[in-house]
Amino acid sequence: EIDGLCKIFIDKKSNTIAGCAILADGASELIVAISNMIIMQTPIDKINSLIFPHPTVGEIIKEAL
C-alpha cells in the first residue's frame, strides 16, 4: 500500500516545472497548485521556500522536488 506518488519534471534551462504526474487522494486539488506553478514559471528555489504543512497531501510536492 502506498500513500501516493508525485513525479515532477523539471526544465533545467529555466529551472521551472515542465510537467507533473500525481496519484494520490486529493490529487485533483494539487493539480491546481502545480498548474499555477507551471503557468507562472515559478523557479524551483522559490517553490522550495514555500511552507508545506505536515501532515498534508500537499507536502508531496515539496518531497518530490
C-alpha angles and dihedrals in degrees: 000000000000129000094218147305132239124182117184123195114210128206099220094197095059096023090229136120112276096182145334141210119203128185111178145099104283093025091136089061092049092051089068092056095045094046090052090051089051095046093046091044090228111192115243093239089056091051091048089055091059119101114241110190119231128256098027137114089241093067088073086081093058092043091051091052 
